[in-house]
Amino acid sequence: MSKREKTILIILTVLNAVVLLGQIYPEGAPPFAAWVNIVFLVASLIYFISRFSSKDKS
């Protein structure tokens, strides 16, 4: 796994944690929580599509 892929996975993990905390404690969610949810879903979709459609199956 390359350094770039590790960085992307760390970012997705942090966004996932923010989304999860917003679901567990919605009263404490910041005003931009909806955007974090959208960014996480779109970024995850793009990441998984790129991983599954890559020519190099390593």
C-alpha distance matrix in Angstrom:
0.0 3.8 6.7 8.2 6.3 6.9 10.3 11.0 10.5 12.7 15.2 15.5 16.0 18.7 20.3 20.4 22.1 24.6 25.4 25.9 28.2 30.1 30.7 31.8 33.9 35.0 37.8 35.5 33.3 33.4 35.0 31.7 30.2 30.8 28.7 25.8 26.0 26.1 23.3 21.1 22.1 21.7 18.3 17.1 18.9 17.4 13.8 14.6 16.7 14.2 11.6 14.6 16.2 13.7 15.1 12.1 11.7 8.6
3.8 0.0 3.8 5.4 5.3 6.4 8.7 10.0 10.8 12.5 14.5 15.5 16.6 18.6 20.2 21.0 22.7 24.7 25.8 26.8 28.7 30.5 31.5 32.8 34.5 35.4 38.0 35.6 33.2 32.9 34.3 30.9 29.9 30.5 28.1 25.3 26.0 25.9 22.7 21.0 22.4 21.6 17.9 17.5 19.4 17.3 14.0 15.6 17.4 14.4 12.7 16.1 17.1 14.2 15.7 12.9 13.6 10.9
6.7 3.8 0.0 3.8 5.5 5.1 6.2 8.7 9.9 10.5 12.4 14.3 15.2 16.6 18.5 19.7 21.0 22.8 24.4 25.5 27.0 28.8 30.3 31.4 32.8 33.7 36.1 33.4 31.1 30.5 32.1 28.8 28.0 29.0 26.5 23.7 24.8 24.9 21.5 20.0 22.0 21.2 17.5 17.6 19.9 17.9 14.7 16.9 19.0 16.2 14.9 18.6 19.6 17.0 18.9 16.4 17.1 14.6
8.2 5.4 3.8 0.0 3.8 5.4 5.1 6.2 8.7 9.9 10.7 12.4 14.2 15.5 16.7 18.2 20.0 21.4 22.6 24.2 25.9 27.3 28.7 30.3 31.6 32.1 34.6 32.0 29.4 28.7 29.9 26.4 25.7 26.4 23.7 21.1 22.3 22.0 18.5 17.4 19.2 18.0 14.3 14.9 17.0 14.6 11.8 14.5 16.2 13.3 12.8 16.6 17.3 15.0 17.3 15.5 16.5 14.7
6.3 5.3 5.5 3.8 0.0 3.8 5.4 5.1 6.2 8.6 9.9 10.5 12.1 14.3 15.3 16.2 18.3 20.1 20.9 22.1 24.2 25.7 26.7 28.2 30.0 30.5 33.3 31.0 28.4 28.1 29.4 26.0 24.8 25.3 22.9 20.2 20.8 20.6 17.5 15.7 17.2 16.4 12.8 12.4 14.5 12.7 9.3 11.5 13.7 11.2 9.9 13.7 15.0 13.1 15.7 13.8 14.1 12.4
6.9 6.4 5.1 5.4 3.8 0.0 3.8 5.5 5.1 6.2 8.7 9.8 10.4 12.3 14.2 15.0 16.4 18.5 19.8 20.7 22.5 24.4 25.5 26.6 28.3 29.2 31.8 29.3 27.1 26.9 28.7 25.5 24.2 25.2 23.1 20.0 20.8 21.3 18.2 16.0 18.0 18.0 14.2 13.7 16.5 15.3 11.8 13.8 16.5 14.5 12.9 16.5 18.3 16.6 19.1 16.9 16.8 14.5
10.3 8.7 6.2 5.1 5.4 3.8 0.0 3.8 5.4 5.1 6.3 8.6 9.8 10.7 12.4 14.1 15.4 16.8 18.4 19.8 21.2 22.8 24.5 25.7 27.0 27.7 30.0 27.3 24.9 24.4 26.0 22.7 21.9 23.0 20.6 17.6 19.0 19.4 16.0 14.4 17.0 16.6 12.8 13.2 16.2 14.8 11.9 14.7 17.2 15.2 14.5 18.2 19.7 18.1 20.9 19.2 19.5 17.6
11.0 10.0 8.7 6.2 5.1 5.5 3.8 0.0 3.8 5.4 5.1 6.2 8.6 10.0 10.6 12.1 14.2 15.5 16.4 18.2 20.0 21.2 22.6 24.3 25.7 26.0 28.6 26.3 23.6 23.1 24.4 21.0 19.9 20.5 18.1 15.3 16.2 16.3 12.9 11.3 13.5 13.0 9.2 9.6 12.5 11.1 8.3 11.3 13.7 12.1 11.8 15.4 16.9 15.9 19.0 17.9 18.1 16.9
10.5 10.8 9.9 8.7 6.2 5.1 5.4 3.8 0.0 3.8 5.4 5.0 6.0 8.6 9.8 10.2 12.2 14.3 15.0 16.0 18.2 19.8 20.8 22.1 23.9 24.7 27.5 25.2 22.8 23.0 24.6 21.5 19.8 20.6 18.8 15.6 15.9 16.6 13.8 11.3 13.2 13.7 10.2 9.2 12.5 12.1 8.9 10.8 14.0 13.1 11.9 15.1 17.3 16.6 19.8 18.4 17.7 16.3
12.7 12.5 10.5 9.9 8.6 6.2 5.1 5.4 3.8 0.0 3.8 5.4 5.0 6.2 8.6 9.7 10.5 12.5 14.2 15.1 16.5 18.5 19.9 20.9 22.3 23.3 25.8 23.2 21.0 21.1 23.1 20.2 18.7 20.1 18.4 14.9 16.0 17.2 14.3 12.0 14.7 15.5 12.1 11.7 15.3 15.1 12.3 14.4 17.6 16.6 15.6 18.9 21.1 20.2 23.4 21.8 21.3 19.5
15.2 14.5 12.4 10.7 9.9 8.7 6.3 5.1 5.4 3.8 0.0 3.8 5.4 5.2 6.2 8.5 9.9 10.8 12.4 14.2 15.5 16.7 18.6 20.0 21.1 21.5 23.9 21.3 18.8 18.4 20.0 16.9 15.7 17.0 14.9 11.7 13.1 14.1 10.9 9.2 12.3 12.8 9.5 10.1 13.7 13.3 11.3 14.0 16.8 16.1 15.9 19.1 21.0 20.5 23.8 22.8 22.6 21.4
15.5 15.5 14.3 12.4 10.5 9.8 8.6 6.2 5.0 5.4 3.8 0.0 3.8 5.5 5.1 6.0 8.6 9.9 10.4 12.0 14.2 15.2 16.4 18.2 19.8 20.1 22.9 20.8 18.1 18.3 19.8 16.7 14.8 15.6 14.0 10.7 11.0 12.0 9.5 6.7 9.3 10.4 7.5 7.0 10.7 11.2 9.3 11.3 14.4 14.4 14.1 16.8 19.0 19.1 22.6 21.9 21.3 20.5
16.0 16.6 15.2 14.2 12.1 10.4 9.8 8.6 6.0 5.0 5.4 3.8 0.0 3.8 5.4 4.9 6.2 8.7 9.8 10.3 12.2 14.2 15.2 16.3 18.0 19.0 21.8 19.6 17.5 18.2 20.3 17.7 15.4 16.8 15.9 12.2 12.4 14.3 12.3 9.2 11.7 13.6 11.1 9.9 13.6 14.6 12.4 13.7 17.1 17.3 16.4 18.9 21.5 21.6 25.0 23.8 22.8 21.5
18.7 18.6 16.6 15.5 14.3 12.3 10.7 10.0 8.6 6.2 5.2 5.5 3.8 0.0 3.8 5.3 5.1 6.4 8.7 9.8 10.6 12.5 14.4 15.3 16.3 17.2 19.6 17.0 14.9 15.2 17.5 15.1 13.2 15.2 14.2 10.4 11.6 13.9 11.8 9.4 12.7 14.5 12.1 12.0 15.7 16.5 14.8 16.6 19.8 19.9 19.4 22.1 24.4 24.4 27.9 26.8 26.1 24.8
20.3 20.2 18.5 16.7 15.3 14.2 12.4 10.6 9.8 8.6 6.2 5.1 5.4 3.8 0.0 3.8 5.4 5.1 6.2 8.6 9.9 10.6 12.5 14.3 15.3 15.4 18.0 15.8 13.1 13.3 15.1 12.3 10.2 11.7 10.6 6.9 7.9 10.1 8.3 5.9 9.4 11.3 9.6 9.9 13.3 14.4 13.5 15.4 18.2 18.7 18.8 21.2 23.3 23.8 27.4 26.9 26.3 25.5
20.4 21.0 19.7 18.2 16.2 15.0 14.1 12.1 10.2 9.7 8.5 6.0 4.9 5.3 3.8 0.0 3.8 5.4 5.1 6.1 8.6 9.8 10.6 12.3 14.1 14.6 17.7 16.0 13.6 14.8 16.7 14.4 11.5 12.6 12.5 8.9 8.3 11.0 10.1 6.8 9.1 12.0 10.7 9.6 12.9 14.8 13.7 14.6 17.8 18.8 18.4 20.4 22.9 23.7 27.3 26.8 25.6 24.9
22.1 22.7 21.0 20.0 18.3 16.4 15.4 14.2 12.2 10.5 9.9 8.6 6.2 5.1 5.4 3.8 0.0 3.8 5.4 5.0 6.1 8.5 9.8 10.4 11.9 13.2 15.9 13.8 12.1 13.6 16.3 14.6 11.7 13.8 14.1 10.4 10.5 13.7 13.0 10.1 12.7 15.5 14.2 13.3 16.7 18.5 17.2 18.2 21.4 22.3 21.7 23.8 26.4 27.0 30.6 29.7 28.5 27.4
24.6 24.7 22.8 21.4 20.1 18.5 16.8 15.5 14.3 12.5 10.8 9.9 8.7 6.4 5.1 5.4 3.8 0.0 3.8 5.4 5.1 6.2 8.7 9.9 10.4 10.9 13.3 11.0 8.8 9.9 12.5 10.9 8.1 10.7 11.1 7.6 8.4 11.9 11.3 9.4 12.3 15.0 14.1 14.1 17.3 18.9 18.2 19.6 22.5 23.5 23.4 25.5 27.9 28.6 32.2 31.7 30.7 29.9
25.4 25.8 24.4 22.6 20.9 19.8 18.4 16.4 15.0 14.2 12.4 10.4 9.8 8.7 6.2 5.1 5.4 3.8 0.0 3.8 5.5 5.1 6.4 8.8 10.0 9.8 13.0 11.7 9.1 10.8 12.6 10.9 7.4 8.8 10.0 7.0 5.9 9.7 10.2 8.0 9.9 13.1 13.1 12.6 15.3 17.6 17.3 18.2 20.9 22.4 22.5 24.1 26.5 27.7 31.4 31.2 30.1 29.7
25.9 26.8 25.5 24.2 22.1 20.7 19.8 18.2 16.0 15.1 14.2 12.0 10.3 9.8 8.6 6.1 5.0 5.4 3.8 0.0 3.8 5.3 5.1 6.2 8.5 9.6 12.9 11.9 10.3 12.9 15.2 14.2 10.6 12.1 13.7 10.8 9.4 13.1 13.7 11.1 12.5 16.0 15.8 14.6 17.4 19.9 19.2 19.6 22.6 24.2 23.7 25.2 27.9 29.1 32.7 32.3 30.8 30.2
28.2 28.7 27.0 25.9 24.2 22.5 21.2 20.0 18.2 16.5 15.5 14.2 12.2 10.6 9.9 8.6 6.1 5.1 5.5 3.8 0.0 3.8 5.4 5.0 5.8 7.6 10.2 8.6 7.7 10.6 13.6 13.3 10.0 12.5 14.2 11.5 11.1 14.9 15.5 13.4 15.3 18.6 18.3 17.6 20.5 22.8 22.1 22.9 25.9 27.2 26.9 28.6 31.2 32.2 35.9 35.3 33.9 33.1
30.1 30.5 28.8 27.3 25.7 24.4 22.8 21.2 19.8 18.5 16.7 15.2 14.2 12.5 10.6 9.8 8.5 6.2 5.1 5.3 3.8 0.0 3.8 5.5 5.3 4.9 8.0 7.2 5.2 8.3 10.6 10.6 7.1 9.3 11.7 9.7 9.2 12.9 14.1 12.7 14.3 17.5 17.9 17.6 20.1 22.4 22.4 23.2 25.8 27.4 27.6 29.1 31.5 32.8 36.5 36.3 35.1 34.6
30.7 31.5 30.3 28.7 26.7 25.5 24.5 22.6 20.8 19.9 18.6 16.4 15.2 14.4 12.5 10.6 9.8 8.7 6.4 5.1 5.4 3.8 0.0 3.8 5.7 5.6 9.3 9.8 8.4 11.8 13.6 13.6 9.9 11.0 13.8 12.0 10.2 13.8 15.6 13.7 14.4 18.0 18.7 17.8 19.9 22.8 22.7 22.9 25.5 27.6 27.5 28.5 31.1 32.7 36.4 36.3 34.8 34.5
31.8 32.8 31.4 30.3 28.2 26.6 25.7 24.3 22.1 20.9 20.0 18.2 16.3 15.3 14.3 12.3 10.4 9.9 8.8 6.2 5.0 5.5 3.8 0.0 3.8 6.2 9.1 9.3 9.4 13.1 15.6 16.1 12.6 14.3 17.0 14.9 13.6 17.3 18.7 16.6 17.7 21.3 21.6 20.5 22.9 25.7 25.2 25.4 28.3 30.2 29.7 30.9 33.7 35.1 38.7 38.3 36.6 36.0
33.9 34.5 32.8 31.6 30.0 28.3 27.0 25.7 23.9 22.3 21.1 19.8 18.0 16.3 15.3 14.1 11.9 10.4 10.0 8.5 5.8 5.3 5.7 3.8 0.0 3.8 5.6 5.8 6.8 10.6 13.3 14.5 11.6 13.8 16.6 14.9 14.3 18.0 19.4 17.9 19.3 22.6 23.0 22.5 25.0 27.5 27.2 27.8 30.6 32.3 32.1 33.5 36.1 37.4 41.1 40.7 39.3 38.6
35.0 35.4 33.7 32.1 30.5 29.2 27.7 26.0 24.7 23.3 21.5 20.1 19.0 17.2 15.4 14.6 13.2 10.9 9.8 9.6 7.6 4.9 5.6 6.2 3.8 0.0 3.8 5.4 5.1 8.8 10.6 12.1 9.3 11.1 14.2 13.3 12.7 16.0 17.9 17.0 18.2 21.2 22.2 22.0 24.1 26.6 26.9 27.6 29.9 31.8 32.1 33.4 35.7 37.2 41.0 40.9 39.7 39.3
37.8 38.0 36.1 34.6 33.3 31.8 30.0 28.6 27.5 25.8 23.9 22.9 21.8 19.6 18.0 17.7 15.9 13.3 13.0 12.9 10.2 8.0 9.3 9.1 5.6 3.8 0.0 3.8 5.6 8.5 10.4 12.9 11.0 13.2 16.2 15.6 15.6 18.7 20.5 20.0 21.4 24.3 25.1 25.3 27.5 29.8 30.1 31.0 33.4 35.1 35.4 36.9 39.1 40.5 44.3 44.2 43.1 42.6
35.5 35.6 33.4 32.0 31.0 29.3 27.3 26.3 25.2 23.2 21.3 20.8 19.6 17.0 15.8 16.0 13.8 11.0 11.7 11.9 8.6 7.2 9.8 9.3 5.8 5.4 3.8 0.0 3.8 6.4 9.4 11.5 9.9 12.9 15.2 14.1 14.9 18.2 19.2 18.7 20.7 23.4 23.7 24.1 26.6 28.6 28.6 29.9 32.4 33.8 34.1 35.8 38.1 39.2 42.9 42.6 41.6 40.9
33.3 33.2 31.1 29.4 28.4 27.1 24.9 23.6 22.8 21.0 18.8 18.1 17.5 14.9 13.1 13.6 12.1 8.8 9.1 10.3 7.7 5.2 8.4 9.4 6.8 5.1 5.6 3.8 0.0 3.8 6.6 8.1 6.1 9.2 11.5 10.5 11.3 14.4 15.5 15.3 17.3 19.8 20.3 20.9 23.3 25.2 25.5 26.8 29.2 30.5 31.1 32.8 34.9 36.0 39.8 39.6 38.8 38.3
33.4 32.9 30.5 28.7 28.1 26.9 24.4 23.1 23.0 21.1 18.4 18.3 18.2 15.2 13.3 14.8 13.6 9.9 10.8 12.9 10.6 8.3 11.8 13.1 10.6 8.8 8.5 6.4 3.8 0.0 3.8 5.4 5.5 8.8 10.1 9.7 11.6 14.1 14.7 15.3 17.7 19.6 19.9 21.2 23.6 24.9 25.4 27.3 29.3 30.4 31.3 33.3 35.0 36.0 39.7 39.7 39.2 38.7
35.0 34.3 32.1 29.9 29.4 28.7 26.0 24.4 24.6 23.1 20.0 19.8 20.3 17.5 15.1 16.7 16.3 12.5 12.6 15.2 13.6 10.6 13.6 15.6 13.3 10.6 10.4 9.4 6.6 3.8 0.0 3.8 5.6 7.5 8.8 9.8 11.6 13.3 14.3 15.7 17.7 19.1 20.0 21.7 23.5 24.8 25.8 27.7 29.4 30.6 31.9 33.7 35.1 36.3 40.0 40.3 40.1 39.9
31.7 30.9 28.8 26.4 26.0 25.5 22.7 21.0 21.5 20.2 16.9 16.7 17.7 15.1 12.3 14.4 14.6 10.9 10.9 14.2 13.3 10.6 13.6 16.1 14.5 12.1 12.9 11.5 8.1 5.4 3.8 0.0 3.8 5.5 5.4 6.5 9.0 10.2 10.7 12.5 14.6 15.7 16.4 18.4 20.2 21.2 22.3 24.4 26.0 27.0 28.4 30.4 31.6 32.7 36.4 36.7 36.6 36.5
30.2 29.9 28.0 25.7 24.8 24.2 21.9 19.9 19.8 18.7 15.7 14.8 15.4 13.2 10.2 11.5 11.7 8.1 7.4 10.6 10.0 7.1 9.9 12.6 11.6 9.3 11.0 9.9 6.1 5.5 5.6 3.8 0.0 3.8 5.4 5.0 6.3 8.7 9.9 10.5 12.5 14.4 15.2 16.4 18.4 20.0 20.8 22.5 24.3 25.7 26.7 28.5 30.1 31.4 35.1 35.4 34.9 34.7
30.8 30.5 29.0 26.4 25.3 25.2 23.0 20.5 20.6 20.1 17.0 15.6 16.8 15.2 11.7 12.6 13.8 10.7 8.8 12.1 12.5 9.3 11.0 14.3 13.8 11.1 13.2 12.9 9.2 8.8 7.5 5.5 3.8 0.0 3.8 5.4 5.1 6.4 8.7 9.9 10.8 12.5 14.2 15.5 16.8 18.5 20.0 21.4 22.8 24.4 25.8 27.2 28.6 30.2 34.0 34.6 34.2 34.5
28.7 28.1 26.5 23.7 22.9 23.1 20.6 18.1 18.8 18.4 14.9 14.0 15.9 14.2 10.6 12.5 14.1 11.1 10.0 13.7 14.2 11.7 13.8 17.0 16.6 14.2 16.2 15.2 11.5 10.1 8.8 5.4 5.4 3.8 0.0 3.8 5.3 5.0 6.0 8.4 9.9 10.5 11.9 13.9 15.3 16.3 17.9 19.8 21.0 22.2 23.9 25.7 26.7 28.0 31.8 32.4 32.3 32.6
25.8 25.3 23.7 21.1 20.2 20.0 17.6 15.3 15.6 14.9 11.7 10.7 12.2 10.4 6.9 8.9 10.4 7.6 7.0 10.8 11.5 9.7 12.0 14.9 14.9 13.3 15.6 14.1 10.5 9.7 9.8 6.5 5.0 5.4 3.8 0.0 3.8 5.5 5.1 6.0 8.6 10.0 10.3 11.9 14.1 15.3 16.0 18.0 19.8 20.8 22.0 24.0 25.5 26.5 30.3 30.5 30.3 30.2
26.0 26.0 24.8 22.3 20.8 20.8 19.0 16.2 15.9 16.0 13.1 11.0 12.4 11.6 7.9 8.3 10.5 8.4 5.9 9.4 11.1 9.2 10.2 13.6 14.3 12.7 15.6 14.9 11.3 11.6 11.6 9.0 6.3 5.1 5.3 3.8 0.0 3.8 5.6 5.2 6.2 8.7 9.9 10.6 12.3 14.3 15.3 16.5 18.3 20.0 21.0 22.5 24.2 25.7 29.5 29.9 29.3 29.5
26.1 25.9 24.9 22.0 20.6 21.3 19.4 16.3 16.6 17.2 14.1 12.0 14.3 13.9 10.1 11.0 13.7 11.9 9.7 13.1 14.9 12.9 13.8 17.3 18.0 16.0 18.7 18.2 14.4 14.1 13.3 10.2 8.7 6.4 5.0 5.5 3.8 0.0 3.8 5.4 5.2 6.1 8.4 9.9 10.6 12.3 14.1 15.5 16.5 18.3 19.9 21.2 22.4 24.1 27.8 28.7 28.4 29.0
23.3 22.7 21.5 18.5 17.5 18.2 16.0 12.9 13.8 14.3 10.9 9.5 12.3 11.8 8.3 10.1 13.0 11.3 10.2 13.7 15.5 14.1 15.6 18.7 19.4 17.9 20.5 19.2 15.5 14.7 14.3 10.7 9.9 8.7 6.0 5.1 5.6 3.8 0.0 3.8 5.5 5.3 5.9 8.3 9.8 10.5 11.9 14.1 15.3 16.3 18.0 19.9 20.9 22.1 25.8 26.4 26.4 26.7
21.1 21.0 20.0 17.4 15.7 16.0 14.4 11.3 11.3 12.0 9.2 6.7 9.2 9.4 5.9 6.8 10.1 9.4 8.0 11.1 13.4 12.7 13.7 16.6 17.9 17.0 20.0 18.7 15.3 15.3 15.7 12.5 10.5 9.9 8.4 6.0 5.2 5.4 3.8 0.0 3.8 5.6 5.2 5.9 8.5 9.9 10.4 12.0 14.1 15.3 16.2 18.1 19.7 20.9 24.7 24.9 24.4 24.5
22.1 22.4 22.0 19.2 17.2 18.0 17.0 13.5 13.2 14.7 12.3 9.3 11.7 12.7 9.4 9.1 12.7 12.3 9.9 12.5 15.3 14.3 14.4 17.7 19.3 18.2 21.4 20.7 17.3 17.7 17.7 14.6 12.5 10.8 9.9 8.6 6.2 5.2 5.5 3.8 0.0 3.8 5.6 5.2 6.1 8.7 9.9 10.6 12.2 14.2 15.3 16.4 18.1 19.9 23.6 24.3 23.7 24.3
21.7 21.6 21.2 18.0 16.4 18.0 16.6 13.0 13.7 15.5 12.8 10.4 13.6 14.5 11.3 12.0 15.5 15.0 13.1 16.0 18.6 17.5 18.0 21.3 22.6 21.2 24.3 23.4 19.8 19.6 19.1 15.7 14.4 12.5 10.5 10.0 8.7 6.1 5.3 5.6 3.8 0.0 3.8 5.5 5.1 6.2 8.5 10.0 10.6 12.2 14.2 15.5 16.3 18.0 21.7 22.8 22.7 23.6
18.3 17.9 17.5 14.3 12.8 14.2 12.8 9.2 10.2 12.1 9.5 7.5 11.1 12.1 9.6 10.7 14.2 14.1 13.1 15.8 18.3 17.9 18.7 21.6 23.0 22.2 25.1 23.7 20.3 19.9 20.0 16.4 15.2 14.2 11.9 10.3 9.9 8.4 5.9 5.2 5.6 3.8 0.0 3.8 5.4 5.2 6.0 8.6 9.9 10.6 12.2 14.3 15.3 16.3 20.0 20.6 20.6 21.0
17.1 17.5 17.6 14.9 12.4 13.7 13.2 9.6 9.2 11.7 10.1 7.0 9.9 12.0 9.9 9.6 13.3 14.1 12.6 14.6 17.6 17.6 17.8 20.5 22.5 22.0 25.3 24.1 20.9 21.2 21.7 18.4 16.4 15.5 13.9 11.9 10.6 9.9 8.3 5.9 5.2 5.5 3.8 0.0 3.8 5.5 5.1 6.1 8.5 9.8 10.5 12.1 14.0 15.3 19.1 19.4 18.7 19.2
18.9 19.4 19.9 17.0 14.5 16.5 16.2 12.5 12.5 15.3 13.7 10.7 13.6 15.7 13.3 12.9 16.7 17.3 15.3 17.4 20.5 20.1 19.9 22.9 25.0 24.1 27.5 26.6 23.3 23.6 23.5 20.2 18.4 16.8 15.3 14.1 12.3 10.6 9.8 8.5 6.1 5.1 5.4 3.8 0.0 3.8 5.5 5.3 6.1 8.5 9.9 10.6 12.0 14.0 17.7 18.8 18.2 19.4
17.4 17.3 17.9 14.6 12.7 15.3 14.8 11.1 12.1 15.1 13.3 11.2 14.6 16.5 14.4 14.8 18.5 18.9 17.6 19.9 22.8 22.4 22.8 25.7 27.5 26.6 29.8 28.6 25.2 24.9 24.8 21.2 20.0 18.5 16.3 15.3 14.3 12.3 10.5 9.9 8.7 6.2 5.2 5.5 3.8 0.0 3.8 5.6 5.2 6.1 8.6 10.1 10.5 11.9 15.6 16.7 16.9 18.1
13.8 14.0 14.7 11.8 9.3 11.8 11.9 8.3 8.9 12.3 11.3 9.3 12.4 14.8 13.5 13.7 17.2 18.2 17.3 19.2 22.1 22.4 22.7 25.2 27.2 26.9 30.1 28.6 25.5 25.4 25.8 22.3 20.8 20.0 17.9 16.0 15.3 14.1 11.9 10.4 9.9 8.5 6.0 5.1 5.5 3.8 0.0 3.8 5.5 5.2 6.1 8.7 10.0 10.6 14.3 14.7 14.5 15.1
14.6 15.6 16.9 14.5 11.5 13.8 14.7 11.3 10.8 14.4 14.0 11.3 13.7 16.6 15.4 14.6 18.2 19.6 18.2 19.6 22.9 23.2 22.9 25.4 27.8 27.6 31.0 29.9 26.8 27.3 27.7 24.4 22.5 21.4 19.8 18.0 16.5 15.5 14.1 12.0 10.6 10.0 8.6 6.1 5.3 5.6 3.8 0.0 3.8 5.4 5.0 6.0 8.4 9.9 13.5 14.0 13.1 14.1
16.7 17.4 19.0 16.2 13.7 16.5 17.2 13.7 14.0 17.6 16.8 14.4 17.1 19.8 18.2 17.8 21.4 22.5 20.9 22.6 25.9 25.8 25.5 28.3 30.6 29.9 33.4 32.4 29.2 29.3 29.4 26.0 24.3 22.8 21.0 19.8 18.3 16.5 15.3 14.1 12.2 10.6 9.9 8.5 6.1 5.2 5.5 3.8 0.0 3.8 5.5 5.3 5.9 8.3 11.9 13.4 13.0 14.9
14.2 14.4 16.2 13.3 11.2 14.5 15.2 12.1 13.1 16.6 16.1 14.4 17.3 19.9 18.7 18.8 22.3 23.5 22.4 24.2 27.2 27.4 27.6 30.2 32.3 31.8 35.1 33.8 30.5 30.4 30.6 27.0 25.7 24.4 22.2 20.8 20.0 18.3 16.3 15.3 14.2 12.2 10.6 9.8 8.5 6.1 5.2 5.4 3.8 0.0 3.8 5.6 5.2 5.8 9.6 10.7 11.2 12.8
11.6 12.7 14.9 12.8 9.9 12.9 14.5 11.8 11.9 15.6 15.9 14.1 16.4 19.4 18.8 18.4 21.7 23.4 22.5 23.7 26.9 27.6 27.5 29.7 32.1 32.1 35.4 34.1 31.1 31.3 31.9 28.4 26.7 25.8 23.9 22.0 21.0 19.9 18.0 16.2 15.3 14.2 12.2 10.5 9.9 8.6 6.1 5.0 5.5 3.8 0.0 3.8 5.6 5.5 9.0 9.1 8.5 9.7
14.6 16.1 18.6 16.6 13.7 16.5 18.2 15.4 15.1 18.9 19.1 16.8 18.9 22.1 21.2 20.4 23.8 25.5 24.1 25.2 28.6 29.1 28.5 30.9 33.5 33.4 36.9 35.8 32.8 33.3 33.7 30.4 28.5 27.2 25.7 24.0 22.5 21.2 19.9 18.1 16.4 15.5 14.3 12.1 10.6 10.1 8.7 6.0 5.3 5.6 3.8 0.0 3.8 5.7 8.6 9.6 8.3 10.6
16.2 17.1 19.6 17.3 15.0 18.3 19.7 16.9 17.3 21.1 21.0 19.0 21.5 24.4 23.3 22.9 26.4 27.9 26.5 27.9 31.2 31.5 31.1 33.7 36.1 35.7 39.1 38.1 34.9 35.0 35.1 31.6 30.1 28.6 26.7 25.5 24.2 22.4 20.9 19.7 18.1 16.3 15.3 14.0 12.0 10.5 10.0 8.4 5.9 5.2 5.6 3.8 0.0 3.8 6.5 8.8 8.8 11.8
13.7 14.2 17.0 15.0 13.1 16.6 18.1 15.9 16.6 20.2 20.5 19.1 21.6 24.4 23.8 23.7 27.0 28.6 27.7 29.1 32.2 32.8 32.7 35.1 37.4 37.2 40.5 39.2 36.0 36.0 36.3 32.7 31.4 30.2 28.0 26.5 25.7 24.1 22.1 20.9 19.9 18.0 16.3 15.3 14.0 11.9 10.6 9.9 8.3 5.8 5.5 5.7 3.8 0.0 3.8 5.4 6.7 9.2
15.1 15.7 18.9 17.3 15.7 19.1 20.9 19.0 19.8 23.4 23.8 22.6 25.0 27.9 27.4 27.3 30.6 32.2 31.4 32.7 35.9 36.5 36.4 38.7 41.1 41.0 44.3 42.9 39.8 39.7 40.0 36.4 35.1 34.0 31.8 30.3 29.5 27.8 25.8 24.7 23.6 21.7 20.0 19.1 17.7 15.6 14.3 13.5 11.9 9.6 9.0 8.6 6.5 3.8 0.0 3.8 6.1 9.1
12.1 12.9 16.4 15.5 13.8 16.9 19.2 17.9 18.4 21.8 22.8 21.9 23.8 26.8 26.9 26.8 29.7 31.7 31.2 32.3 35.3 36.3 36.3 38.3 40.7 40.9 44.2 42.6 39.6 39.7 40.3 36.7 35.4 34.6 32.4 30.5 29.9 28.7 26.4 24.9 24.3 22.8 20.6 19.4 18.8 16.7 14.7 14.0 13.4 10.7 9.1 9.6 8.8 5.4 3.8 0.0 3.8 5.7
11.7 13.6 17.1 16.5 14.1 16.8 19.5 18.1 17.7 21.3 22.6 21.3 22.8 26.1 26.3 25.6 28.5 30.7 30.1 30.8 33.9 35.1 34.8 36.6 39.3 39.7 43.1 41.6 38.8 39.2 40.1 36.6 34.9 34.2 32.3 30.3 29.3 28.4 26.4 24.4 23.7 22.7 20.6 18.7 18.2 16.9 14.5 13.1 13.0 11.2 8.5 8.3 8.8 6.7 6.1 3.8 0.0 3.8
8.6 10.9 14.6 14.7 12.4 14.5 17.6 16.9 16.3 19.5 21.4 20.5 21.5 24.8 25.5 24.9 27.4 29.9 29.7 30.2 33.1 34.6 34.5 36.0 38.6 39.3 42.6 40.9 38.3 38.7 39.9 36.5 34.7 34.5 32.6 30.2 29.5 29.0 26.7 24.5 24.3 23.6 21.0 19.2 19.4 18.1 15.1 14.1 14.9 12.8 9.7 10.6 11.8 9.2 9.1 5.7 3.8 0.0
